[in-house]
Amino acid sequence: MENNVQKEEGLSLLDIFRLLLSKIKLLILVVIIGGFVGGAISVWKTKDVKYYGTRITFYVNPKNPTSTGGNSLNTSGSQFGVYGAYGQHVMDNMVKLLNEDIFAEQLILRSQSLTNAPEGTDVNVYKYIPVPVDGIDELSTALNGAIANATEPVNAILTSEDALKTAQTDYYASVEDYNDKMVALEKAWDDHVNPLSNFNEKEYEELASVPEEVKTALSNMIASKQTSESLLISVNAKVSALEDAKEDAKPYINDTLKLWRKTPNYRSLHARYSSAIHFSFLSANESLEDANNFARSFIYANISVLGDENKKFAENLLDLIYEAVPEYVAENMAVPSGYTGTNCVATSTMESIHQTNSGYTRSQAIKMAILLAAISGVVACIVIIVLDRSDKRLRDYDVLTREFHVPILGVVPTIEMPEHDDSAKKTTSANKQNKEEN
């Protein structure tokens, strides 16, 4: 008998289900309260979280192809001409360079405040070296001295850059003139050939002597071609002179930058710029397979900053990106054989800094409400089960059967008279009165 009356310590899934079902109203209430609290906490934490940014797309490929002999000119007339595409590894290396510290430093140099620049100094100097700083400490004195030493070599770079731009402008104008002369030659030739298309063989023989209009057009085209080739030689010479100027100025620039990088202001600015911009050559919905097709001709610049106070900074950064990226890519991209340079131009013209996380507070509140509601429900279930298992009282004869596996032979009911039954109350009162009288 003792063995048959042992209390079962285990708890079946059916018992758990019955227990939770009996407390379903309490569980629903806990889940609702948990969801409400989670949503309220999320709204409080994220109501001021605003991200601002945009994305700029740059088209990149080799430009101005030449023939094997180097005598032909580019006649495309379009900066988007598909002259070729760089391989995946080349684009990947370029993107890594743009994401490195050195490019963030270039952006800082371009964005410097020029209010304390020395009078008579070309502000473009400070694309290469920092602006002189205020301060009498040893580091500031050394930095200002290095800036003074580097100013003249940097001015030589700027002079070479201006000379190169002028030569390039003249060359591109000559290419357009050459294209016009080619069209004129074709028209002059067609004007004399097409009218003879229905003539007989004898009249074709008269064409042996080339008309003067064709001769003149041909002569003009040849002269324009020679001018363009001569100007191209000048452009190449200016490119070489600019490279020499940069090489001469490199030691002075490096000395200046080494000192500048030690300043606290540089470190804070560098962290701000490097965290606000990220480059890639594949967008989010493209795969590596796309890198072997059109995707490898595009570089994407993504700007993202946090808070209203940084929105103006993002707008200034956007202008810097449009200016700095084409120059940096053209300067650092390896030029394949048979091409004269790298073409990098922004294809995005309407981008502006805007809030990129619209609806963020609402979505986060929903996520947090669901998460906290689920956690609250699980915790409430565990608490209910634990409390029930720790309660040893027997409140129901069904519990006796489940716990001790002993059949119930009989139950003595407890009869309570309903309070609303007036007739029963009257009968009871009458019986009491009769007893008292007896």
C-alpha positions as CSV (number, residue, x, y, z in Angstrom):
1,M,0.0,0.0,0.0
2,E,2.9,2.3,0.8
3,N,4.3,1.9,-2.7
4,N,0.9,2.6,-4.2
5,V,0.5,5.9,-2.3
6,Q,3.9,7.4,-3.3
7,K,3.5,10.9,-4.8
8,E,4.6,11.3,-8.3
9,E,7.3,13.9,-8.6
10,G,7.3,14.2,-12.5
11,L,5.2,16.7,-14.4
12,S,3.7,15.8,-17.8
13,L,3.2,18.2,-20.7
14,L,-0.5,17.7,-20.4
15,D,-0.3,18.9,-16.7
16,I,1.7,21.9,-17.8
17,F,-0.8,22.7,-20.5
18,R,-3.8,22.4,-18.1
19,L,-2.0,24.6,-15.6
20,L,-1.2,27.4,-18.1
21,L,-4.6,27.2,-19.6
22,S,-6.1,27.8,-16.2
23,K,-4.0,30.9,-15.9
24,I,-4.5,32.1,-19.5
25,K,-6.0,35.5,-18.6
26,L,-3.0,36.2,-16.3
27,L,-0.6,35.2,-19.1
28,I,-2.3,37.4,-21.7
29,L,-2.2,40.4,-19.3
30,V,1.5,39.9,-18.6
31,V,2.3,39.6,-22.4
32,I,0.3,42.8,-23.1
33,I,2.1,44.7,-20.3
34,G,5.5,43.4,-21.4
35,G,4.9,44.5,-25.0
36,F,3.7,47.9,-24.0
37,V,6.7,48.5,-21.7
38,G,9.1,47.2,-24.4
39,G,7.6,49.6,-27.0
40,A,7.6,52.5,-24.6
41,I,11.3,51.9,-23.8
42,S,12.2,51.6,-27.4
43,V,10.4,54.9,-28.4
44,W,12.1,56.7,-25.5
45,K,15.6,55.5,-26.6
46,T,15.2,55.9,-30.4
47,K,13.0,58.9,-30.8
48,D,16.0,61.2,-31.5
49,V,18.0,58.6,-33.5
50,K,18.2,60.0,-37.0
51,Y,20.7,59.0,-39.7
52,Y,21.5,61.3,-42.6
53,G,23.3,60.3,-45.8
54,T,23.1,59.4,-49.4
55,R,24.9,57.4,-52.1
56,I,26.9,58.7,-55.0
57,T,27.8,56.6,-58.1
58,F,31.0,57.0,-60.1
59,Y,31.6,55.6,-63.5
60,V,35.2,54.4,-63.9
61,N,37.0,53.0,-66.9
62,P,40.2,53.5,-69.1
63,K,39.9,56.5,-71.4
64,N,41.2,57.8,-74.7
65,P,42.4,54.6,-76.4
66,T,45.1,54.9,-79.0
67,S,46.1,52.6,-81.8
68,T,49.1,50.3,-81.7
69,G,51.2,52.8,-83.5
70,G,50.0,55.6,-81.2
71,N,48.9,57.8,-84.1
72,S,45.1,57.6,-84.0
73,L,43.0,60.0,-81.9
74,N,40.0,59.3,-79.7
75,T,36.9,60.4,-81.6
76,S,34.2,59.2,-79.2
77,G,33.5,62.6,-77.8
78,S,31.9,61.1,-74.8
79,Q,33.4,60.7,-71.3
80,F,31.1,57.7,-70.8
81,G,32.6,55.8,-73.9
82,V,33.0,52.1,-73.2
83,Y,36.7,51.9,-74.0
84,G,37.2,49.0,-71.6
85,A,36.6,47.9,-68.0
86,Y,39.0,47.3,-65.2
87,G,39.2,43.8,-63.7
88,Q,37.6,42.8,-60.4
89,H,40.9,42.8,-58.5
90,V,41.8,46.3,-59.8
91,M,38.4,47.7,-58.7
92,D,38.7,45.9,-55.4
93,N,42.2,47.5,-54.8
94,M,40.9,50.9,-55.7
95,V,38.0,50.7,-53.3
96,K,40.3,49.5,-50.5
97,L,42.5,52.6,-51.2
98,L,39.4,54.8,-50.9
99,N,38.5,53.2,-47.6
100,E,42.0,53.6,-46.2
101,D,43.1,56.3,-43.7
102,I,45.0,58.2,-46.4
103,F,41.9,59.1,-48.4
104,A,40.1,60.3,-45.2
105,E,43.2,62.5,-44.7
106,Q,42.8,63.9,-48.2
107,L,39.2,64.9,-47.4
108,I,40.3,66.6,-44.2
109,L,43.0,68.6,-46.1
110,R,40.4,69.7,-48.6
111,S,37.9,70.7,-45.9
112,Q,40.2,72.8,-43.7
113,S,39.1,76.2,-42.5
114,L,41.1,78.8,-44.3
115,T,40.3,81.7,-42.0
116,N,43.8,81.6,-40.6
117,A,45.7,81.1,-43.9
118,P,48.6,83.5,-44.4
119,E,47.8,86.5,-46.7
120,G,48.8,86.1,-50.3
121,T,48.9,82.3,-50.1
122,D,47.0,80.3,-52.6
123,V,44.3,78.4,-50.7
124,N,44.8,75.4,-53.0
125,V,48.2,74.9,-51.2
126,Y,46.2,73.4,-48.3
127,K,45.0,70.5,-50.4
128,Y,48.5,69.1,-49.8
129,I,49.5,70.5,-46.4
130,P,47.6,71.6,-43.3
131,V,46.8,75.2,-42.4
132,P,49.2,76.8,-39.9
133,V,47.9,76.3,-36.3
134,D,47.7,78.6,-33.3
135,G,49.8,77.8,-30.3
136,I,53.2,78.3,-28.8
137,D,53.9,74.7,-27.7
138,E,56.7,72.7,-29.3
139,L,54.5,70.7,-31.6
140,S,52.7,73.7,-33.0
141,T,55.9,75.6,-33.6
142,A,57.5,72.6,-35.4
143,L,54.3,72.1,-37.5
144,N,54.2,75.7,-38.6
145,G,57.9,75.6,-39.5
146,A,57.3,72.5,-41.6
147,I,54.3,74.1,-43.3
148,A,56.4,77.2,-44.2
149,N,59.2,74.9,-45.7
150,A,56.6,73.0,-47.8
151,T,54.7,76.0,-49.1
152,E,57.1,76.8,-52.0
153,P,57.4,73.2,-53.3
154,V,53.6,72.9,-53.1
155,N,53.2,76.1,-55.1
156,A,55.4,74.5,-57.8
157,I,52.9,71.6,-57.9
158,L,50.0,74.0,-58.3
159,T,51.8,75.8,-61.2
160,S,52.4,72.5,-62.9
161,E,48.7,71.6,-62.4
162,D,47.5,74.8,-64.0
163,A,49.9,74.3,-67.0
164,L,48.6,70.8,-67.4
165,K,44.9,71.9,-67.3
166,T,45.6,74.6,-70.0
167,A,47.4,72.0,-72.2
168,Q,44.6,69.5,-71.8
169,T,41.9,72.1,-72.6
170,D,43.8,73.0,-75.8
171,Y,44.2,69.4,-76.7
172,Y,40.5,68.5,-76.2
173,A,39.5,71.5,-78.3
174,S,41.8,70.3,-81.1
175,V,40.2,66.9,-80.9
176,E,36.8,68.4,-81.4
177,D,38.2,70.4,-84.3
178,Y,39.7,67.3,-85.8
179,N,36.3,65.5,-85.5
180,D,34.6,68.5,-87.3
181,K,37.2,68.3,-90.1
182,M,36.6,64.6,-90.5
183,V,32.8,65.2,-90.9
184,A,33.5,68.0,-93.4
185,L,35.8,65.7,-95.5
186,E,33.1,62.9,-95.5
187,K,30.5,65.4,-96.6
188,A,32.7,66.8,-99.4
189,W,33.4,63.3,-100.6
190,D,29.7,62.3,-100.5
191,D,28.7,65.4,-102.4
192,H,30.8,64.4,-105.4
193,V,30.5,60.6,-105.2
194,N,26.7,60.2,-104.5
195,P,25.6,62.2,-107.6
196,L,27.6,59.8,-109.8
197,S,26.1,56.7,-108.4
198,N,23.7,56.4,-111.4
199,F,26.2,57.5,-114.0
200,N,27.9,55.1,-116.5
201,E,31.5,53.8,-116.4
202,K,32.9,56.6,-118.7
203,E,31.7,59.3,-116.3
204,Y,33.2,57.5,-113.4
205,E,36.6,57.8,-115.1
206,E,36.3,61.6,-114.8
207,L,36.5,61.2,-111.1
208,A,40.2,60.3,-111.4
209,S,41.1,63.9,-110.7
210,V,40.0,64.7,-107.1
211,P,37.7,67.8,-106.8
212,E,39.2,70.8,-105.1
213,E,36.6,70.8,-102.3
214,V,37.7,67.3,-101.4
215,K,41.4,68.2,-101.5
216,T,40.8,71.2,-99.3
217,A,38.8,69.2,-96.8
218,L,41.4,66.5,-96.7
219,S,44.2,69.1,-96.2
220,N,42.3,70.7,-93.3
221,M,41.7,67.3,-91.7
222,I,45.4,66.4,-91.9
223,A,46.5,69.8,-90.5
224,S,44.0,69.4,-87.6
225,K,45.3,65.9,-86.9
226,Q,48.9,67.1,-86.8
227,T,47.9,70.0,-84.4
228,S,46.2,67.5,-82.1
229,E,49.1,65.1,-82.1
230,S,51.5,68.0,-81.3
231,L,49.3,69.2,-78.4
232,L,49.1,65.6,-77.1
233,I,52.9,65.7,-76.9
234,S,52.7,68.9,-75.0
235,V,50.1,67.4,-72.6
236,N,52.4,64.4,-71.9
237,A,55.3,66.8,-71.2
238,K,53.1,68.7,-68.7
239,V,52.1,65.4,-67.0
240,S,55.8,64.6,-66.7
241,A,56.6,68.0,-65.2
242,L,53.8,67.7,-62.7
243,E,55.1,64.3,-61.6
244,D,58.6,65.8,-61.1
245,A,57.1,68.7,-59.1
246,K,55.2,66.2,-56.8
247,E,58.3,64.1,-56.4
248,D,60.4,67.2,-55.4
249,A,57.7,68.3,-52.9
250,K,57.1,64.8,-51.4
251,P,59.8,65.1,-48.6
252,Y,58.5,68.5,-47.4
253,I,54.9,67.3,-47.5
254,N,55.6,64.1,-45.6
255,D,57.5,66.0,-42.9
256,T,54.5,68.3,-42.4
257,L,51.9,65.5,-42.4
258,K,53.9,63.5,-39.8
259,L,53.7,66.3,-37.4
260,W,50.1,67.1,-38.2
261,R,49.0,63.5,-37.5
262,K,50.3,63.9,-33.9
263,T,47.8,66.7,-33.1
264,P,44.6,65.8,-31.1
265,N,42.5,67.8,-33.7
266,Y,43.7,65.6,-36.5
267,R,42.8,62.4,-34.6
268,S,39.3,63.5,-33.9
269,L,38.7,64.8,-37.4
270,H,40.1,61.6,-38.9
271,A,37.8,59.4,-36.8
272,R,34.8,61.5,-37.9
273,Y,35.6,61.4,-41.6
274,S,36.6,57.8,-41.8
275,S,33.4,56.6,-40.0
276,A,31.1,58.8,-42.2
277,I,32.0,57.5,-45.6
278,H,32.3,53.9,-47.1
279,F,33.1,52.9,-50.6
280,S,32.3,49.7,-52.6
281,F,32.3,48.6,-56.2
282,L,29.3,46.3,-55.8
283,S,25.9,47.5,-54.5
284,A,23.9,45.5,-52.0
285,N,21.8,43.6,-54.6
286,E,24.8,42.7,-56.9
287,S,26.9,39.5,-56.7
288,L,30.5,38.8,-57.5
289,E,29.3,37.5,-60.9
290,D,28.2,41.1,-61.7
291,A,31.8,42.2,-61.1
292,N,32.7,40.6,-64.4
293,N,30.1,42.6,-66.2
294,F,28.8,46.2,-65.7
295,A,29.3,46.4,-62.0
296,R,33.1,46.6,-62.2
297,S,32.8,50.0,-64.0
298,F,31.1,51.6,-61.0
299,I,32.2,52.8,-57.6
300,Y,29.6,53.6,-54.9
301,A,30.2,56.1,-52.1
302,N,27.9,55.8,-49.2
303,I,27.6,58.7,-46.7
304,S,26.0,58.1,-43.3
305,V,26.1,60.3,-40.1
306,L,24.1,60.2,-36.9
307,G,22.1,63.1,-35.5
308,D,20.8,66.5,-36.6
309,E,24.0,68.2,-35.5
310,N,25.9,66.2,-38.1
311,K,23.6,66.9,-41.1
312,K,25.6,70.0,-42.2
313,F,28.8,68.0,-41.9
314,A,27.3,65.4,-44.3
315,E,26.3,68.1,-46.8
316,N,29.9,69.4,-46.8
317,L,31.3,65.9,-47.1
318,L,29.0,65.3,-50.1
319,D,30.6,68.3,-51.9
320,L,34.1,67.0,-51.0
321,I,33.3,63.5,-52.4
322,Y,32.2,64.9,-55.7
323,E,35.4,66.9,-56.0
324,A,38.0,64.5,-54.5
325,V,37.0,61.0,-55.7
326,P,37.5,61.6,-59.5
327,E,40.9,63.2,-58.9
328,Y,42.1,60.5,-56.5
329,V,40.9,57.6,-58.7
330,A,42.5,59.1,-61.8
331,E,45.7,59.7,-60.0
332,N,46.0,56.2,-58.3
333,M,44.4,53.8,-60.8
334,A,47.0,51.9,-62.9
335,V,46.5,52.7,-66.6
336,P,46.5,49.7,-68.8
337,S,48.6,49.5,-72.0
338,G,47.1,51.3,-74.9
339,Y,45.1,53.9,-72.9
340,T,46.0,57.4,-71.8
341,G,44.4,57.6,-68.4
342,T,41.5,56.7,-66.2
343,N,38.1,58.2,-66.6
344,C,36.1,58.8,-63.3
345,V,32.9,60.8,-63.4
346,A,29.9,61.0,-61.0
347,T,26.8,59.7,-62.6
348,S,24.7,60.9,-59.7
349,T,23.6,64.5,-60.0
350,M,20.5,64.8,-57.9
351,E,21.6,63.3,-54.6
352,S,21.1,65.3,-51.5
353,I,21.6,64.5,-47.8
354,H,18.4,63.1,-46.4
355,Q,17.2,61.0,-43.5
356,T,18.0,57.4,-44.3
357,N,16.1,55.7,-41.4
358,S,12.6,57.1,-41.8
359,G,10.3,54.9,-39.7
360,Y,13.2,53.7,-37.6
361,T,11.5,54.5,-34.3
362,R,8.3,52.7,-35.2
363,S,10.1,49.6,-36.5
364,Q,12.3,49.4,-33.5
365,A,9.4,49.9,-31.1
366,I,7.5,47.0,-32.8
367,K,10.6,44.7,-32.6
368,M,11.2,45.6,-28.9
369,A,7.5,45.2,-28.0
370,I,7.4,41.7,-29.6
371,L,10.7,40.7,-28.0
372,L,9.7,41.9,-24.5
373,A,6.2,40.5,-24.8
374,A,7.7,37.1,-25.7
375,I,10.2,37.2,-22.9
376,S,7.5,38.3,-20.4
377,G,5.2,35.4,-21.5
378,V,8.0,32.8,-21.1
379,V,9.0,34.2,-17.7
380,A,5.4,34.2,-16.6
381,C,5.0,30.6,-17.7
382,I,8.1,29.5,-15.8
383,V,7.0,31.4,-12.6
384,I,3.5,29.9,-12.7
385,I,4.9,26.3,-13.1
386,V,7.5,26.8,-10.3
387,L,4.9,28.3,-7.9
388,D,2.5,25.5,-8.6
389,R,5.1,22.8,-8.0
390,S,6.2,24.4,-4.8
391,D,2.6,24.5,-3.5
392,K,2.0,21.2,-1.6
393,R,-1.7,21.9,-0.7
394,L,-4.4,19.6,-2.1
395,R,-7.3,21.7,-3.2
396,D,-9.1,19.2,-5.5
397,Y,-9.9,15.5,-5.3
398,D,-8.7,15.2,-8.9
399,V,-5.3,16.2,-7.6
400,L,-5.3,13.3,-5.2
401,T,-6.0,10.8,-8.0
402,R,-3.2,12.4,-10.2
403,E,-0.6,12.7,-7.4
404,F,-1.1,9.5,-5.4
405,H,-2.8,7.2,-8.0
406,V,-5.4,6.2,-5.4
407,P,-9.1,6.0,-6.5
408,I,-11.6,8.2,-4.7
409,L,-14.3,6.1,-3.0
410,G,-16.6,8.9,-2.1
411,V,-16.9,12.6,-1.7
412,V,-18.8,14.5,1.1
413,P,-20.2,17.6,-0.5
414,T,-20.4,20.9,1.2
415,I,-23.8,22.4,0.8
416,E,-24.2,26.2,1.0
417,M,-27.5,27.9,0.8
418,P,-27.6,30.5,-1.9
419,E,-27.9,34.0,-0.6
420,H,-30.3,35.1,-3.2
421,D,-32.9,32.3,-2.3
422,D,-35.4,34.3,-0.1
423,S,-37.7,31.2,0.5
424,A,-34.8,29.2,2.0
425,K,-33.9,32.2,4.2
426,K,-37.5,32.4,5.4
427,T,-37.7,28.7,6.1
428,T,-34.5,28.8,8.1
429,S,-35.7,31.8,10.1
430,A,-39.0,30.1,10.8
431,N,-37.2,27.0,12.1
432,K,-35.0,29.0,14.4
433,Q,-38.0,30.9,15.8
434,N,-39.9,27.6,16.5
435,K,-36.9,26.2,18.3
436,E,-36.6,29.2,20.5
437,E,-40.3,29.1,21.4
438,N,-40.1,25.4,22.3
